[in-house]
Amino acid sequence: MSQPENISVEPVKPEQLSVQDFLGDEYAVDEDMMQTKCAKNIRGRVLKTDFAERFLPSVPVLQWAKHFSEAEYERLSHYRGTFGWGSVSIDVLNQSLGILNTSANRVMFDDWDKRKHRSQCIRCAVVGNGGILNGSKKGREIDRNDYVFRTNGAVIKGFEEDVGSRTSFYTFSTNTFRNSLRSYRSAGYKSAPQNKETRYIFLPDHDRDYILMRAASLHIPILSGKDRSSRPPTYFGPSVTVEKFKMYHPDFVRYLRNRFLHSGRLNGRHRNIYRPSTGAVMLLAALHTCDEVNAYGFMTPDYRNYSDHYFDKIPHRVRFFANHDFRLELKLWQGLHNAGLINLYMRT
């Protein structure tokens, strides 16, 4: 019988880093991450664009059991939050990553080879929660993709005509997920999507994410910390297995910040809290794994014409936060769209 989750949560305290070391523009390498031989894949097209110098095809998108070692812990413990392992003890990390050892945890599209009617190329719909989707009637178009990515407060019921009904991948951190449950319950968001095809991708920014993933996979309670409970977590359904979980590699998130979303906030007082938004990580992960990316519900130049979210009962303006740079993300989406690397849904 599995024992309750009650393991050490004391991380190593990182030393004060220089700006160059803080950014850490050196990364682990994973070869052969592509799952198709699509002739028109994004990785080939990017070489003909201005993004070629930024793009590193071998940076691992996901982390799993093979990535843990004491040497890697020493390297990544210098970086906190989503960018490393500095917020996680070596015991928590070892015990959590240790169970991500199945073939399904290693690649994004773990069921692709089992699909009977698969095409030569993987087409992905990446769905943000922006108000531009309200009234768009893009639901069927979204669901026709091979895979559908969603994040955080992804309210679906009642909005299927605009946003579709499928969820292949749900990206979140424990913090953003619990915030979504509190903030969007009145809009109809009451749990993470729980479809047969749904995989859950943690964006770990704290030891909470590693602890929750392990507890949910093993169906054991969490006995300490903010998520303490007397019963196993049921956010992902009563019969979820470890094969359903994936985790973004901190090198990948740091690479996205350093090369795609290098904000001026890194030079100011918000340096230590700035990171790409959860939706941005989701979209850029699709850019690095899919052959074709169709993006919906992301910020466009006319964002003032729409409410913050497509599910808002009372329209309100987009809110900006110190820990994200939405204007920089807007600029990046336009650049990727104009370069032909993503197809960004815009109304004008």
C-alpha positions in Angstrom: 0.0 0.0 0.0 1.4 3.4 -0.9 2.4 5.7 2.0 1.2 9.3 2.5 3.3 12.0 0.9 5.4 13.5 3.7 9.0 14.2 2.3 11.6 16.9 2.9 10.8 20.2 1.4 13.9 22.2 2.2 15.6 23.4 -1.0 19.1 24.6 -1.4 19.4 28.4 -1.0 20.9 29.6 -4.3 23.9 32.0 -4.1 23.6 35.6 -5.4 24.2 35.4 -9.1 25.7 37.9 -11.6 23.4 39.0 -14.4 25.0 36.6 -16.9 24.8 33.6 -14.5 21.2 34.7 -13.5 20.1 34.2 -17.1 22.0 31.0 -17.5 22.0 30.7 -21.3 23.4 27.2 -21.4 21.1 24.2 -21.5 20.8 20.4 -21.4 20.6 18.6 -24.8 18.0 16.1 -25.9 18.3 14.7 -29.5 15.6 13.3 -31.7 12.6 14.8 -30.0 10.6 15.1 -33.3 7.9 12.5 -33.7 7.2 12.9 -37.4 9.0 13.3 -40.7 6.8 16.1 -41.9 8.4 17.9 -44.8 7.1 21.3 -43.8 7.8 21.1 -40.1 8.4 24.3 -38.1 12.0 23.3 -37.2 12.8 23.4 -40.9 10.9 26.6 -41.7 12.4 28.5 -38.8 15.9 28.3 -40.4 14.7 30.7 -43.1 13.4 33.3 -40.7 14.8 35.9 -38.3 14.1 33.5 -35.4 16.8 31.1 -36.6 19.5 32.3 -34.2 17.2 32.2 -31.2 15.9 28.7 -31.9 17.7 25.7 -30.2 16.1 22.5 -31.4 17.8 20.3 -28.9 16.7 22.0 -25.6 14.6 19.5 -23.7 10.9 20.6 -23.6 10.0 18.0 -21.0 11.8 16.6 -17.9 11.5 13.1 -16.7 13.4 10.5 -14.6 16.6 10.4 -16.8 17.2 14.2 -16.2 17.8 13.8 -12.5 21.3 13.4 -11.2 23.2 15.1 -8.4 25.3 16.9 -11.0 22.2 18.3 -12.7 20.8 19.2 -9.3 23.9 21.2 -8.6 23.7 23.0 -11.9 20.0 23.8 -11.8 19.7 24.6 -8.1 21.3 28.0 -8.9 18.0 29.0 -10.6 14.7 29.5 -8.7 11.1 29.1 -9.7 10.3 27.9 -13.2 13.9 28.3 -14.3 15.6 25.7 -12.2 15.5 23.4 -9.2 16.5 26.0 -6.6 13.0 26.0 -5.0 13.0 22.2 -4.6 14.9 19.9 -2.3 16.9 17.1 -3.8 14.7 14.5 -2.0 11.5 15.9 -3.4 13.0 16.1 -6.9 14.4 12.6 -6.9 11.2 11.0 -5.6 9.0 13.0 -8.0 10.9 12.8 -11.2 11.7 9.2 -10.4 8.1 8.1 -11.2 8.1 10.0 -14.5 9.8 7.0 -16.1 7.3 5.7 -18.7 7.5 6.3 -22.4 4.5 8.5 -22.1 6.3 11.0 -19.9 9.2 11.4 -22.3 7.5 12.8 -25.4 4.7 15.2 -26.0 2.5 13.1 -28.3 2.7 9.8 -26.6 -0.3 8.3 -28.5 0.7 9.5 -32.0 2.1 6.2 -33.2 -1.1 4.4 -32.0 -3.4 6.6 -34.1 -4.9 4.7 -37.0 -5.6 7.7 -39.3 -2.7 10.0 -38.5 -1.3 12.3 -41.1 2.3 13.1 -42.1 2.3 16.2 -39.9 1.0 17.0 -36.4 -1.4 19.9 -36.4 -2.0 21.6 -33.1 -4.5 24.1 -31.9 -3.2 26.2 -28.9 -6.1 27.9 -27.2 -5.6 30.9 -24.9 -8.4 32.4 -22.8 -8.5 35.8 -24.5 -11.8 37.6 -25.1 -11.2 37.7 -28.8 -12.6 34.2 -28.9 -16.1 35.2 -27.6 -18.4 35.0 -30.6 -15.6 33.7 -32.9 -17.4 30.4 -33.8 -14.0 28.8 -34.1 -14.9 25.7 -32.0 -15.1 23.2 -34.8 -12.0 24.5 -36.5 -10.1 24.1 -33.2 -11.4 20.5 -32.6 -10.3 19.4 -36.1 -6.6 19.7 -35.2 -4.8 16.6 -34.2 -4.2 18.0 -30.7 -5.7 20.8 -28.6 -3.7 22.7 -25.9 -5.4 24.7 -23.1 -4.3 26.4 -19.9 -5.5 27.6 -16.5 -9.2 28.7 -16.4 -10.2 26.9 -19.6 -14.0 27.2 -19.3 -15.5 25.0 -22.0 -19.1 24.2 -21.1 -21.3 26.7 -22.8 -18.6 28.0 -25.1 -18.0 25.0 -27.3 -19.1 26.9 -30.4 -16.3 29.4 -29.9 -13.5 27.4 -28.3 -14.2 23.7 -29.1 -14.7 20.8 -26.7 -11.4 18.8 -26.8 -8.5 19.1 -24.5 -5.4 17.0 -25.4 -3.0 18.9 -23.1 -3.7 21.1 -20.1 -0.8 23.3 -19.0 -0.7 24.8 -15.5 1.2 25.2 -12.3 -0.3 24.3 -8.9 -0.5 28.0 -8.1 -2.2 29.1 -11.3 -4.5 26.1 -11.2 -5.7 26.8 -7.7 -6.0 30.6 -8.5 -8.2 29.6 -11.5 -10.5 27.5 -9.3 -11.0 30.5 -7.0 -11.2 33.2 -9.6 -13.3 31.6 -12.4 -15.6 29.3 -10.5 -18.5 31.7 -11.1 -17.8 31.4 -14.8 -18.0 27.7 -14.7 -14.5 26.6 -14.1 -14.7 23.9 -11.4 -12.0 21.4 -12.3 -9.2 20.6 -14.7 -10.4 19.0 -18.0 -10.9 15.2 -17.5 -11.3 13.8 -21.0 -9.9 10.4 -22.0 -7.3 12.1 -24.3 -6.2 14.8 -21.8 -2.6 14.9 -20.6 -1.6 17.2 -17.8 1.6 19.3 -18.2 3.0 20.9 -15.0 4.9 24.2 -15.3 6.7 23.7 -12.0 7.6 26.9 -10.1 7.7 25.5 -6.6 8.1 22.2 -4.8 4.3 22.1 -4.6 4.1 21.0 -8.3 6.5 18.1 -7.8 4.7 17.0 -4.6 1.2 17.3 -6.2 2.2 15.4 -9.3 3.6 12.5 -7.3 0.7 12.4 -4.9 -1.9 12.4 -7.7 0.0 9.7 -9.6 0.3 7.4 -6.6 -3.1 8.3 -5.1 -1.7 9.3 -1.8 -2.5 12.3 0.4 -0.2 15.3 0.9 0.7 15.7 4.6 2.5 19.0 4.6 2.5 22.4 2.9 -0.2 24.6 1.4 -1.8 21.6 -0.4 -2.0 19.4 2.7 -5.1 17.1 2.7 -6.2 13.9 4.4 -7.2 12.4 1.0 -5.3 11.9 -2.3 -5.8 14.8 -4.7 -8.6 14.3 -7.2 -8.2 17.3 -9.5 -7.4 15.0 -12.4 -10.0 12.3 -11.9 -10.2 9.3 -9.6 -8.3 6.9 -11.9 -5.5 9.1 -13.3 -2.2 7.3 -13.8 1.4 8.6 -14.1 1.2 8.2 -17.8 -1.1 11.2 -17.9 1.5 13.6 -16.5 4.3 15.5 -18.0 6.5 18.3 -16.7 8.2 21.2 -18.5 12.0 21.2 -18.2 13.3 24.3 -16.3 16.0 24.7 -19.0 13.2 25.0 -21.6 11.4 27.8 -19.7 14.7 29.6 -19.0 15.6 29.3 -22.7 12.2 30.8 -23.6 12.7 33.7 -21.3 16.3 34.3 -22.4 15.8 34.0 -26.2 12.2 34.7 -27.0 10.8 36.8 -24.1 13.8 38.7 -22.8 11.9 41.5 -21.1 13.3 44.9 -19.9 11.9 43.8 -16.5 15.0 41.6 -16.2 16.9 44.8 -15.6 14.6 46.2 -13.0 13.2 45.5 -9.6 10.9 42.8 -10.9 13.7 40.7 -12.2 13.2 37.9 -9.6 9.5 37.5 -10.3 9.3 37.9 -14.0 8.6 34.9 -16.2 6.8 34.1 -19.4 3.1 33.6 -18.8 1.7 30.1 -18.6 0.0 30.6 -21.9 3.2 31.8 -23.5 5.1 28.7 -22.3 2.2 26.5 -23.7 2.3 28.2 -27.1 6.1 28.1 -27.4 6.1 24.5 -26.3 3.8 23.7 -29.2 6.1 25.7 -31.5 8.9 23.3 -30.5 7.0 20.1 -30.8 4.2 20.4 -33.4 4.6 20.6 -37.2 1.8 23.2 -37.5 0.6 25.6 -34.8 -2.8 27.4 -34.9 -3.1 29.8 -32.1 -6.4 31.2 -30.8 -7.3 33.5 -27.9 -3.9 35.2 -27.6 -3.3 38.9 -27.3 -3.5 40.8 -30.6 -2.9 44.5 -31.4 -6.6 45.3 -31.0 -6.9 43.7 -27.6 -8.6 46.8 -26.2 -11.7 45.8 -28.3 -12.2 42.6 -26.2 -12.8 41.6 -22.7 -9.9 40.0 -20.7 -11.4 36.4 -21.1 -13.9 34.9 -23.5 -16.0 33.6 -20.6 -16.3 37.0 -18.7 -19.9 37.6 -17.7 -19.1 41.3 -17.3 -16.6 42.6 -19.8 -13.5 44.2 -18.4 -10.1 45.3 -19.7 -7.1 43.1 -20.0 -5.1 43.2 -16.7 -1.4 43.6 -16.7 0.9 42.2 -14.0 4.5 42.8 -13.0 5.5 39.1 -13.3 4.6 38.9 -17.0 5.2 41.2 -20.0 2.1 40.8 -22.1 3.1 43.5 -24.5 6.3 41.7 -25.3 4.3 38.5 -25.8 1.9 40.3 -28.2 4.9 41.5 -30.2 6.3 37.9 -30.3 3.0 36.4 -31.5 2.9 39.0 -34.3 6.5 38.2 -35.3 5.9 34.4 -35.3 2.7 34.9 -37.4 4.4 37.2 -39.9 7.2 34.7 -40.2 4.8 31.9 -41.1 5.7 29.9 -38.0 2.3 30.1 -36.4 -1.2 30.9 -37.6 -2.6 33.5 -35.2 -6.3 34.0 -35.0 -7.0 37.8 -35.5 -10.2 39.6 -36.3 -8.6 42.5 -38.1 
